[in-house]
Amino acid sequence: MHVRHRFMSAPLSPELKKKHALRSMPVRKGDHVRITKGDFKKIEGDVTKVNTKRRLVYVSGVTLSKADGTQVQRPVRPANIMLLTLVEDKERTKILERRSKVG
């Protein structure tokens, strides 16, 4: 699981890169992201679900209509999104401090 978590990394926005001196971070539920590639390009939303088994991220506002009219969330690959704001908690602040010192 710790290896799969590393595969769930997405690039940071230019502001966050400058602030934290990092290039990418693993995506977490609650992060605010912008989609950079695909049919939903330039859409911003919050991460509602992260599926490490299939290596997919679900973003609010990215939905498809089924034949019966119901809306279904469409998964997005983490490489196709950019992190705009991060969810701050104790673990993540420790990670940011540790990794920014190395860089």
Biopython code that builds the backbone (N, CA, C, O; Angstrom):
import numpy as np
from Bio.PDB.StructureBuilder import StructureBuilder

atoms = [
    (1, "MET", "N", (0.819, -1.200, 0.000)),
    (1, "MET", "CA", (0.000, 0.000, 0.000)),
    (1, "MET", "C", (0.861, 1.262, 0.000)),
    (1, "MET", "O", (0.494, 2.263, -0.616)),
    (2, "HIS", "N", (2.006, 1.221, 0.687)),
    (2, "HIS", "CA", (2.837, 2.420, 0.721)),
    (2, "HIS", "C", (3.437, 2.718, -0.651)),
    (2, "HIS", "O", (3.706, 3.877, -0.968)),
    (3, "VAL", "N", (3.648, 1.696, -1.461)),
    (3, "VAL", "CA", (4.167, 1.908, -2.811)),
    (3, "VAL", "C", (3.063, 2.455, -3.709)),
    (3, "VAL", "O", (3.305, 3.380, -4.485)),
    (4, "ARG", "N", (1.864, 1.903, -3.618)),
    (4, "ARG", "CA", (0.740, 2.396, -4.414)),
    (4, "ARG", "C", (0.424, 3.851, -4.077)),
    (4, "ARG", "O", (0.034, 4.621, -4.955)),
    (5, "HIS", "N", (0.590, 4.225, -2.826)),
    (5, "HIS", "CA", (0.327, 5.602, -2.413)),
    (5, "HIS", "C", (1.246, 6.575, -3.158)),
    (5, "HIS", "O", (0.832, 7.686, -3.489)),
    (6, "ARG", "N", (2.478, 6.167, -3.419)),
    (6, "ARG", "CA", (3.415, 7.016, -4.155)),
    (6, "ARG", "C", (2.985, 7.175, -5.616)),
    (6, "ARG", "O", (3.241, 8.214, -6.224)),
    (7, "PHE", "N", (2.342, 6.164, -6.174)),
    (7, "PHE", "CA", (1.856, 6.254, -7.561)),
    (7, "PHE", "C", (0.692, 7.226, -7.688)),
    (7, "PHE", "O", (0.362, 7.644, -8.798)),
    (8, "MET", "N", (0.069, 7.590, -6.588)),
    (8, "MET", "CA", (-1.080, 8.490, -6.597)),
    (8, "MET", "C", (-0.651, 9.953, -6.532)),
    (8, "MET", "O", (-1.457, 10.814, -6.177)),
    (9, "SER", "N", (0.593, 10.246, -6.865)),
    (9, "SER", "CA", (1.095, 11.618, -6.804)),
    (9, "SER", "C", (0.656, 12.430, -8.008)),
    (9, "SER", "O", (0.513, 11.915, -9.117)),
    (10, "ALA", "N", (0.447, 13.724, -7.755)),
    (10, "ALA", "CA", (0.063, 14.669, -8.799)),
    (10, "ALA", "C", (0.953, 15.901, -8.667)),
    (10, "ALA", "O", (1.400, 16.229, -7.568)),
    (11, "PRO", "N", (1.210, 16.580, -9.773)),
    (11, "PRO", "CA", (2.053, 17.783, -9.697)),
    (11, "PRO", "C", (1.363, 18.909, -8.930)),
    (11, "PRO", "O", (0.137, 19.012, -8.916)),
    (12, "LEU", "N", (2.172, 19.745, -8.296)),
    (12, "LEU", "CA", (1.663, 20.898, -7.565)),
    (12, "LEU", "C", (1.549, 22.101, -8.491)),
    (12, "LEU", "O", (2.222, 22.171, -9.519)),
    (13, "SER", "N", (0.696, 23.042, -8.121)),
    (13, "SER", "CA", (0.571, 24.286, -8.881)),
    (13, "SER", "C", (1.856, 25.100, -8.703)),
    (13, "SER", "O", (2.593, 24.877, -7.742)),
    (14, "PRO", "N", (2.135, 26.035, -9.605)),
    (14, "PRO", "CA", (3.362, 26.838, -9.480)),
    (14, "PRO", "C", (3.495, 27.556, -8.135)),
    (14, "PRO", "O", (4.604, 27.679, -7.616)),
    (15, "GLU", "N", (2.378, 28.034, -7.558)),
    (15, "GLU", "CA", (2.431, 28.706, -6.260)),
    (15, "GLU", "C", (2.854, 27.744, -5.160)),
    (15, "GLU", "O", (3.685, 28.080, -4.316)),
    (16, "LEU", "N", (2.267, 26.524, -5.174)),
    (16, "LEU", "CA", (2.624, 25.537, -4.150)),
    (16, "LEU", "C", (4.053, 25.037, -4.339)),
    (16, "LEU", "O", (4.746, 24.766, -3.359)),
    (17, "LYS", "N", (4.501, 24.911, -5.592)),
    (17, "LYS", "CA", (5.888, 24.508, -5.842)),
    (17, "LYS", "C", (6.852, 25.500, -5.211)),
    (17, "LYS", "O", (7.834, 25.115, -4.576)),
    (18, "LYS", "N", (6.561, 26.774, -5.395)),
    (18, "LYS", "CA", (7.422, 27.818, -4.851)),
    (18, "LYS", "C", (7.375, 27.824, -3.328)),
    (18, "LYS", "O", (8.405, 27.972, -2.671)),
    (19, "LYS", "N", (6.171, 27.664, -2.765)),
    (19, "LYS", "CA", (5.983, 27.731, -1.319)),
    (19, "LYS", "C", (6.655, 26.569, -0.599)),
    (19, "LYS", "O", (7.340, 26.772, 0.403)),
    (20, "HIS", "N", (6.460, 25.341, -1.108)),
    (20, "HIS", "CA", (6.937, 24.147, -0.406)),
    (20, "HIS", "C", (8.226, 23.571, -0.975)),
    (20, "HIS", "O", (8.794, 22.651, -0.387)),
    (21, "ALA", "N", (8.700, 24.086, -2.102)),
    (21, "ALA", "CA", (9.917, 23.586, -2.763)),
    (21, "ALA", "C", (9.792, 22.100, -3.098)),
    (21, "ALA", "O", (10.739, 21.332, -2.931)),
    (22, "LEU", "N", (8.603, 21.709, -3.576)),
    (22, "LEU", "CA", (8.330, 20.338, -3.980)),
    (22, "LEU", "C", (7.708, 20.346, -5.361)),
    (22, "LEU", "O", (7.113, 21.339, -5.779)),
    (23, "ARG", "N", (7.848, 19.238, -6.064)),
    (23, "ARG", "CA", (7.279, 19.136, -7.405)),
    (23, "ARG", "C", (5.926, 18.449, -7.406)),
    (23, "ARG", "O", (5.030, 18.845, -8.152)),
    (24, "SER", "N", (5.764, 17.414, -6.572)),
    (24, "SER", "CA", (4.510, 16.667, -6.548)),
    (24, "SER", "C", (4.253, 16.109, -5.156)),
    (24, "SER", "O", (5.160, 15.999, -4.331)),
    (25, "MET", "N", (2.987, 15.758, -4.916)),
    (25, "MET", "CA", (2.555, 15.173, -3.650)),
    (25, "MET", "C", (1.481, 14.140, -3.939)),
    (25, "MET", "O", (0.772, 14.257, -4.939)),
    (26, "PRO", "N", (1.342, 13.128, -3.088)),
    (26, "PRO", "CA", (0.218, 12.203, -3.242)),
    (26, "PRO", "C", (-1.118, 12.907, -3.001)),
    (26, "PRO", "O", (-1.230, 13.755, -2.116)),
    (27, "VAL", "N", (-2.111, 12.553, -3.784)),
    (27, "VAL", "CA", (-3.438, 13.170, -3.703)),
    (27, "VAL", "C", (-4.192, 12.571, -2.529)),
    (27, "VAL", "O", (-4.113, 11.370, -2.270)),
    (28, "ARG", "N", (-4.933, 13.435, -1.814)),
    (28, "ARG", "CA", (-5.771, 12.987, -0.707)),
    (28, "ARG", "C", (-7.182, 13.503, -0.891)),
    (28, "ARG", "O", (-7.421, 14.458, -1.631)),
    (29, "LYS", "N", (-8.102, 12.864, -0.214)),
    (29, "LYS", "CA", (-9.489, 13.305, -0.230)),
    (29, "LYS", "C", (-9.566, 14.700, 0.383)),
    (29, "LYS", "O", (-9.002, 14.956, 1.446)),
    (30, "GLY", "N", (-10.272, 15.596, -0.304)),
    (30, "GLY", "CA", (-10.426, 16.961, 0.185)),
    (30, "GLY", "C", (-9.521, 17.973, -0.495)),
    (30, "GLY", "O", (-9.753, 19.175, -0.370)),
    (31, "ASP", "N", (-8.500, 17.525, -1.210)),
    (31, "ASP", "CA", (-7.621, 18.440, -1.934)),
    (31, "ASP", "C", (-8.409, 19.136, -3.043)),
    (31, "ASP", "O", (-9.324, 18.555, -3.626)),
    (32, "HIS", "N", (-8.042, 20.388, -3.328)),
    (32, "HIS", "CA", (-8.665, 21.131, -4.427)),
    (32, "HIS", "C", (-7.751, 20.998, -5.638)),
    (32, "HIS", "O", (-6.567, 21.326, -5.558)),
    (33, "VAL", "N", (-8.293, 20.516, -6.766)),
    (33, "VAL", "CA", (-7.474, 20.208, -7.936)),
    (33, "VAL", "C", (-8.056, 20.826, -9.202)),
    (33, "VAL", "O", (-9.228, 21.200, -9.247)),
    (34, "ARG", "N", (-7.219, 20.924, -10.222)),
    (34, "ARG", "CA", (-7.651, 21.323, -11.561)),
    (34, "ARG", "C", (-7.244, 20.207, -12.512)),
    (34, "ARG", "O", (-6.123, 19.704, -12.437)),
    (35, "ILE", "N", (-8.146, 19.818, -13.405)),
    (35, "ILE", "CA", (-7.846, 18.782, -14.392)),
    (35, "ILE", "C", (-7.099, 19.440, -15.546)),
    (35, "ILE", "O", (-7.530, 20.470, -16.064)),
    (36, "THR", "N", (-5.972, 18.840, -15.950)),
    (36, "THR", "CA", (-5.104, 19.442, -16.960)),
    (36, "THR", "C", (-5.183, 18.764, -18.318)),
    (36, "THR", "O", (-4.741, 19.333, -19.316)),
    (37, "LYS", "N", (-5.738, 17.556, -18.375)),
    (37, "LYS", "CA", (-5.809, 16.831, -19.644)),
    (37, "LYS", "C", (-7.146, 16.128, -19.766)),
    (37, "LYS", "O", (-7.793, 15.829, -18.762)),
    (38, "GLY", "N", (-7.558, 15.865, -20.993)),
    (38, "GLY", "CA", (-8.751, 15.071, -21.233)),
    (38, "GLY", "C", (-9.987, 15.898, -21.522)),
    (38, "GLY", "O", (-9.904, 17.103, -21.759)),
    (39, "ASP", "N", (-11.147, 15.229, -21.500)),
    (39, "ASP", "CA", (-12.420, 15.857, -21.833)),
    (39, "ASP", "C", (-12.837, 16.918, -20.819)),
    (39, "ASP", "O", (-13.556, 17.855, -21.168)),
    (40, "PHE", "N", (-12.398, 16.785, -19.576)),
    (40, "PHE", "CA", (-12.805, 17.706, -18.511)),
    (40, "PHE", "C", (-11.693, 18.708, -18.186)),
    (40, "PHE", "O", (-11.582, 19.166, -17.049)),
    (41, "LYS", "N", (-10.888, 19.040, -19.162)),
    (41, "LYS", "CA", (-9.762, 19.950, -18.983)),
    (41, "LYS", "C", (-10.234, 21.301, -18.437)),
    (41, "LYS", "O", (-11.277, 21.810, -18.847)),
    (42, "LYS", "N", (-9.465, 21.876, -17.516)),
    (42, "LYS", "CA", (-9.681, 23.185, -16.880)),
    (42, "LYS", "C", (-10.814, 23.199, -15.858)),
    (42, "LYS", "O", (-11.178, 24.271, -15.373)),
    (43, "ILE", "N", (-11.377, 22.053, -15.518)),
    (43, "ILE", "CA", (-12.404, 21.996, -14.475)),
    (43, "ILE", "C", (-11.717, 21.864, -13.122)),
    (43, "ILE", "O", (-10.800, 21.061, -12.948)),
    (44, "GLU", "N", (-12.184, 22.678, -12.158)),
    (44, "GLU", "CA", (-11.647, 22.624, -10.806)),
    (44, "GLU", "C", (-12.686, 22.020, -9.871)),
    (44, "GLU", "O", (-13.889, 22.208, -10.053)),
    (45, "GLY", "N", (-12.204, 21.296, -8.873)),
    (45, "GLY", "CA", (-13.105, 20.705, -7.891)),
    (45, "GLY", "C", (-12.318, 20.055, -6.773)),
    (45, "GLY", "O", (-11.088, 20.022, -6.795)),
    (46, "ASP", "N", (-13.041, 19.543, -5.799)),
    (46, "ASP", "CA", (-12.423, 18.857, -4.668)),
    (46, "ASP", "C", (-12.394, 17.356, -4.924)),
    (46, "ASP", "O", (-13.276, 16.811, -5.586)),
    (47, "VAL", "N", (-11.378, 16.703, -4.396)),
    (47, "VAL", "CA", (-11.266, 15.249, -4.517)),
    (47, "VAL", "C", (-12.264, 14.622, -3.556)),
    (47, "VAL", "O", (-12.217, 14.876, -2.352)),
    (48, "THR", "N", (-13.168, 13.803, -4.086)),
    (48, "THR", "CA", (-14.189, 13.170, -3.255)),
    (48, "THR", "C", (-13.807, 11.737, -2.864)),
    (48, "THR", "O", (-14.261, 11.225, -1.841)),
    (49, "LYS", "N", (-12.971, 11.100, -3.685)),
    (49, "LYS", "CA", (-12.620, 9.704, -3.433)),
    (49, "LYS", "C", (-11.290, 9.406, -4.105)),
    (49, "LYS", "O", (-11.011, 9.913, -5.191)),
    (50, "VAL", "N", (-10.467, 8.582, -3.458)),
    (50, "VAL", "CA", (-9.202, 8.147, -4.032)),
    (50, "VAL", "C", (-9.193, 6.634, -4.019)),
    (50, "VAL", "O", (-9.329, 6.022, -2.959)),
    (51, "ASN", "N", (-9.035, 6.022, -5.179)),
    (51, "ASN", "CA", (-9.026, 4.566, -5.305)),
    (51, "ASN", "C", (-7.594, 4.133, -5.600)),
    (51, "ASN", "O", (-7.133, 4.234, -6.737)),
    (52, "THR", "N", (-6.884, 3.645, -4.565)),
    (52, "THR", "CA", (-5.488, 3.250, -4.755)),
    (52, "THR", "C", (-5.367, 1.932, -5.506)),
    (52, "THR", "O", (-4.353, 1.682, -6.157)),
    (53, "LYS", "N", (-6.384, 1.094, -5.423)),
    (53, "LYS", "CA", (-6.317, -0.191, -6.115)),
    (53, "LYS", "C", (-6.327, -0.006, -7.632)),
    (53, "LYS", "O", (-5.556, -0.649, -8.344)),
    (54, "ARG", "N", (-7.212, 0.883, -8.127)),
    (54, "ARG", "CA", (-7.287, 1.146, -9.566)),
    (54, "ARG", "C", (-6.448, 2.349, -9.981)),
    (54, "ARG", "O", (-6.350, 2.665, -11.167)),
    (55, "ARG", "N", (-5.835, 3.026, -8.990)),
    (55, "ARG", "CA", (-5.009, 4.222, -9.222)),
    (55, "ARG", "C", (-5.801, 5.328, -9.909)),
    (55, "ARG", "O", (-5.372, 5.873, -10.926)),
    (56, "LEU", "N", (-6.965, 5.654, -9.341)),
    (56, "LEU", "CA", (-7.841, 6.669, -9.901)),
    (56, "LEU", "C", (-8.294, 7.644, -8.821)),
    (56, "LEU", "O", (-8.327, 7.312, -7.636)),
    (57, "VAL", "N", (-8.643, 8.854, -9.253)),
    (57, "VAL", "CA", (-9.115, 9.909, -8.364)),
    (57, "VAL", "C", (-10.483, 10.364, -8.871)),
    (57, "VAL", "O", (-10.693, 10.480, -10.078)),
    (58, "TYR", "N", (-11.408, 10.621, -7.952)),
    (58, "TYR", "CA", (-12.732, 11.117, -8.311)),
    (58, "TYR", "C", (-12.847, 12.568, -7.856)),
    (58, "TYR", "O", (-12.611, 12.882, -6.689)),
    (59, "VAL", "N", (-13.212, 13.450, -8.789)),
    (59, "VAL", "CA", (-13.278, 14.886, -8.525)),
    (59, "VAL", "C", (-14.734, 15.341, -8.612)),
    (59, "VAL", "O", (-15.472, 14.919, -9.503)),
    (60, "SER", "N", (-15.139, 16.204, -7.679)),
    (60, "SER", "CA", (-16.507, 16.723, -7.722)),
    (60, "SER", "C", (-16.684, 17.587, -8.966)),
    (60, "SER", "O", (-15.804, 18.374, -9.316)),
    (61, "GLY", "N", (-17.814, 17.437, -9.624)),
    (61, "GLY", "CA", (-18.094, 18.192, -10.841)),
    (61, "GLY", "C", (-17.726, 17.459, -12.115)),
    (61, "GLY", "O", (-18.054, 17.924, -13.208)),
    (62, "VAL", "N", (-17.057, 16.330, -12.002)),
    (62, "VAL", "CA", (-16.678, 15.540, -13.175)),
    (62, "VAL", "C", (-17.616, 14.342, -13.235)),
    (62, "VAL", "O", (-17.352, 13.298, -12.638)),
    (63, "THR", "N", (-18.725, 14.513, -13.971)),
    (63, "THR", "CA", (-19.728, 13.468, -14.037)),
    (63, "THR", "C", (-20.128, 13.194, -15.477)),
    (63, "THR", "O", (-19.970, 14.039, -16.358)),
    (64, "LEU", "N", (-20.645, 12.005, -15.690)),
    (64, "LEU", "CA", (-21.194, 11.603, -16.977)),
    (64, "LEU", "C", (-22.656, 11.234, -16.785)),
    (64, "LEU", "O", (-23.056, 10.809, -15.701)),
    (65, "SER", "N", (-23.444, 11.394, -17.823)),
    (65, "SER", "CA", (-24.857, 11.004, -17.773)),
    (65, "SER", "C", (-25.013, 9.607, -18.351)),
    (65, "SER", "O", (-24.533, 9.318, -19.447)),
    (66, "LYS", "N", (-25.685, 8.753, -17.608)),
    (66, "LYS", "CA", (-25.979, 7.418, -18.108)),
    (66, "LYS", "C", (-27.216, 7.484, -18.999)),
    (66, "LYS", "O", (-27.867, 8.524, -19.094)),
    (67, "ALA", "N", (-27.528, 6.381, -19.642)),
    (67, "ALA", "CA", (-28.661, 6.335, -20.572)),
    (67, "ALA", "C", (-29.989, 6.615, -19.877)),
    (67, "ALA", "O", (-30.905, 7.168, -20.486)),
    (68, "ASP", "N", (-30.098, 6.235, -18.596)),
    (68, "ASP", "CA", (-31.355, 6.479, -17.882)),
    (68, "ASP", "C", (-31.404, 7.869, -17.244)),
    (68, "ASP", "O", (-32.382, 8.203, -16.575)),
    (69, "GLY", "N", (-30.356, 8.688, -17.442)),
    (69, "GLY", "CA", (-30.351, 10.062, -16.960)),
    (69, "GLY", "C", (-29.634, 10.294, -15.639)),
    (69, "GLY", "O", (-29.469, 11.441, -15.223)),
    (70, "THR", "N", (-29.207, 9.231, -14.975)),
    (70, "THR", "CA", (-28.507, 9.409, -13.705)),
    (70, "THR", "C", (-27.081, 9.886, -13.949)),
    (70, "THR", "O", (-26.482, 9.583, -14.981)),
    (71, "GLN", "N", (-26.547, 10.632, -12.995)),
    (71, "GLN", "CA", (-25.194, 11.156, -13.086)),
    (71, "GLN", "C", (-24.232, 10.218, -12.349)),
    (71, "GLN", "O", (-24.522, 9.771, -11.239)),
    (72, "VAL", "N", (-23.101, 9.927, -12.965)),
    (72, "VAL", "CA", (-22.079, 9.065, -12.388)),
    (72, "VAL", "C", (-20.749, 9.797, -12.426)),
    (72, "VAL", "O", (-20.409, 10.419, -13.432)),
    (73, "GLN", "N", (-19.990, 9.728, -11.333)),
    (73, "GLN", "CA", (-18.677, 10.365, -11.320)),
    (73, "GLN", "C", (-17.722, 9.613, -12.236)),
    (73, "GLN", "O", (-17.710, 8.382, -12.267)),
    (74, "ARG", "N", (-16.922, 10.372, -12.982)),
    (74, "ARG", "CA", (-15.950, 9.777, -13.890)),
    (74, "ARG", "C", (-14.579, 9.853, -13.228)),
    (74, "ARG", "O", (-14.181, 10.922, -12.767)),
    (75, "PRO", "N", (-13.850, 8.742, -13.173)),
    (75, "PRO", "CA", (-12.527, 8.766, -12.548)),
    (75, "PRO", "C", (-11.495, 9.462, -13.443)),
    (75, "PRO", "O", (-11.621, 9.492, -14.667)),
    (76, "VAL", "N", (-10.474, 10.017, -12.788)),
    (76, "VAL", "CA", (-9.400, 10.716, -13.478)),
    (76, "VAL", "C", (-8.079, 10.166, -12.950)),
    (76, "VAL", "O", (-7.958, 9.863, -11.763)),
    (77, "ARG", "N", (-7.094, 10.039, -13.831)),
    (77, "ARG", "CA", (-5.776, 9.574, -13.401)),
    (77, "ARG", "C", (-5.050, 10.713, -12.680)),
    (77, "ARG", "O", (-5.189, 11.873, -13.067)),
    (78, "PRO", "N", (-4.281, 10.396, -11.640)),
    (78, "PRO", "CA", (-3.610, 11.451, -10.865)),
    (78, "PRO", "C", (-2.612, 12.273, -11.688)),
    (78, "PRO", "O", (-2.377, 13.437, -11.362)),
    (79, "ALA", "N", (-2.032, 11.715, -12.723)),
    (79, "ALA", "CA", (-1.084, 12.461, -13.544)),
    (79, "ALA", "C", (-1.774, 13.536, -14.367)),
    (79, "ALA", "O", (-1.114, 14.451, -14.860)),
    (80, "ASN", "N", (-3.096, 13.444, -14.527)),
    (80, "ASN", "CA", (-3.848, 14.391, -15.342)),
    (80, "ASN", "C", (-4.483, 15.514, -14.526)),
    (80, "ASN", "O", (-5.321, 16.255, -15.040)),
    (81, "ILE", "N", (-4.091, 15.644, -13.264)),
    (81, "ILE", "CA", (-4.615, 16.718, -12.434)),
    (81, "ILE", "C", (-3.462, 17.503, -11.833)),
    (81, "ILE", "O", (-2.323, 17.036, -11.804)),
    (82, "MET", "N", (-3.773, 18.711, -11.350)),
    (82, "MET", "CA", (-2.784, 19.552, -10.688)),
    (82, "MET", "C", (-3.361, 19.990, -9.350)),
    (82, "MET", "O", (-4.492, 20.471, -9.284)),
    (83, "LEU", "N", (-2.587, 19.825, -8.290)),
    (83, "LEU", "CA", (-3.035, 20.208, -6.957)),
    (83, "LEU", "C", (-2.972, 21.716, -6.801)),
    (83, "LEU", "O", (-1.923, 22.323, -7.018)),
    (84, "LEU", "N", (-4.101, 22.331, -6.421)),
    (84, "LEU", "CA", (-4.154, 23.776, -6.213)),
    (84, "LEU", "C", (-4.037, 24.138, -4.737)),
    (84, "LEU", "O", (-3.300, 25.056, -4.378)),
    (85, "THR", "N", (-4.764, 23.416, -3.875)),
    (85, "THR", "CA", (-4.635, 23.592, -2.426)),
    (85, "THR", "C", (-4.604, 22.224, -1.772)),
    (85, "THR", "O", (-5.239, 21.279, -2.241)),
    (86, "LEU", "N", (-3.866, 22.134, -0.695)),
    (86, "LEU", "CA", (-3.695, 20.875, 0.014)),
    (86, "LEU", "C", (-4.505, 20.873, 1.299)),
    (86, "LEU", "O", (-4.703, 21.919, 1.918)),
    (87, "VAL", "N", (-4.971, 19.703, 1.696)),
    (87, "VAL", "CA", (-5.620, 19.538, 2.986)),
    (87, "VAL", "C", (-4.506, 19.476, 4.023)),
    (87, "VAL", "O", (-3.613, 18.633, 3.938)),
    (88, "GLU", "N", (-4.565, 20.369, 4.996)),
    (88, "GLU", "CA", (-3.512, 20.437, 6.012)),
    (88, "GLU", "C", (-3.927, 19.638, 7.250)),
    (88, "GLU", "O", (-5.000, 19.863, 7.810)),
    (89, "ASP", "N", (-3.084, 18.719, 7.667)),
    (89, "ASP", "CA", (-3.247, 18.022, 8.926)),
    (89, "ASP", "C", (-1.850, 17.753, 9.475)),
    (89, "ASP", "O", (-0.856, 18.103, 8.838)),
    (90, "LYS", "N", (-1.768, 17.138, 10.644)),
    (90, "LYS", "CA", (-0.471, 16.936, 11.298)),
    (90, "LYS", "C", (0.483, 16.112, 10.440)),
    (90, "LYS", "O", (1.653, 16.462, 10.285)),
    (91, "GLU", "N", (-0.029, 15.009, 9.882)),
    (91, "GLU", "CA", (0.829, 14.128, 9.090)),
    (91, "GLU", "C", (1.370, 14.828, 7.853)),
    (91, "GLU", "O", (2.550, 14.712, 7.524)),
    (92, "ARG", "N", (0.498, 15.552, 7.176)),
    (92, "ARG", "CA", (0.909, 16.192, 5.928)),
    (92, "ARG", "C", (1.876, 17.344, 6.185)),
    (92, "ARG", "O", (2.789, 17.566, 5.389)),
    (93, "THR", "N", (1.697, 18.071, 7.267)),
    (93, "THR", "CA", (2.650, 19.139, 7.577)),
    (93, "THR", "C", (4.019, 18.563, 7.906)),
    (93, "THR", "O", (5.040, 19.150, 7.548)),
    (94, "LYS", "N", (4.053, 17.416, 8.586)),
    (94, "LYS", "CA", (5.324, 16.733, 8.847)),
    (94, "LYS", "C", (5.997, 16.330, 7.542)),
    (94, "LYS", "O", (7.204, 16.509, 7.374)),
    (95, "ILE", "N", (5.209, 15.784, 6.622)),
    (95, "ILE", "CA", (5.739, 15.354, 5.329)),
    (95, "ILE", "C", (6.289, 16.548, 4.565)),
    (95, "ILE", "O", (7.377, 16.471, 3.994)),
    (96, "LEU", "N", (5.547, 17.654, 4.549)),
    (96, "LEU", "CA", (5.994, 18.848, 3.835)),
    (96, "LEU", "C", (7.286, 19.397, 4.430)),
    (96, "LEU", "O", (8.187, 19.785, 3.687)),
    (97, "GLU", "N", (7.392, 19.437, 5.752)),
    (97, "GLU", "CA", (8.608, 19.916, 6.394)),
    (97, "GLU", "C", (9.789, 19.012, 6.082)),
    (97, "GLU", "O", (10.874, 19.492, 5.756)),
    (98, "ARG", "N", (9.582, 17.711, 6.181)),
    (98, "ARG", "CA", (10.661, 16.757, 5.939)),
    (98, "ARG", "C", (11.156, 16.801, 4.498)),
    (98, "ARG", "O", (12.362, 16.842, 4.255)),
    (99, "ARG", "N", (10.226, 16.793, 3.539)),
    (99, "ARG", "CA", (10.608, 16.742, 2.130)),
    (99, "ARG", "C", (11.162, 18.058, 1.619)),
    (99, "ARG", "O", (12.016, 18.052, 0.732)),
    (100, "SER", "N", (10.705, 19.192, 2.148)),
    (100, "SER", "CA", (11.203, 20.466, 1.663)),
    (100, "SER", "C", (12.637, 20.723, 2.140)),
    (100, "SER", "O", (13.385, 21.438, 1.473)),
    (101, "LYS", "N", (13.031, 20.149, 3.287)),
    (101, "LYS", "CA", (14.399, 20.299, 3.768)),
    (101, "LYS", "C", (15.381, 19.570, 2.858)),
    (101, "LYS", "O", (16.487, 20.050, 2.612)),
    (102, "VAL", "N", (14.967, 18.408, 2.363)),
    (102, "VAL", "CA", (15.841, 17.608, 1.496)),
    (102, "VAL", "C", (16.090, 18.341, 0.195)),
    (102, "VAL", "O", (17.226, 18.393, -0.278)),
    (103, "GLY", "N", (15.025, 18.921, -0.406)),
    (103, "GLY", "CA", (15.136, 19.613, -1.681)),
    (103, "GLY", "C", (15.886, 20.891, -1.522)),
    (103, "GLY", "O", (16.081, 21.617, -2.497)),
]
sb = StructureBuilder()
sb.init_structure("model")
sb.init_model(0)
sb.init_chain("A")
sb.init_seg("    ")
for serial, (resi, resn, name, xyz) in enumerate(atoms, 1):
    if name == "N":
        sb.init_residue(resn, " ", resi, " ")
    sb.init_atom(name, np.array(xyz, "f"), 0.0, 1.0, " ", f" {name:<3s}", serial, name[0])
structure = sb.get_structure()
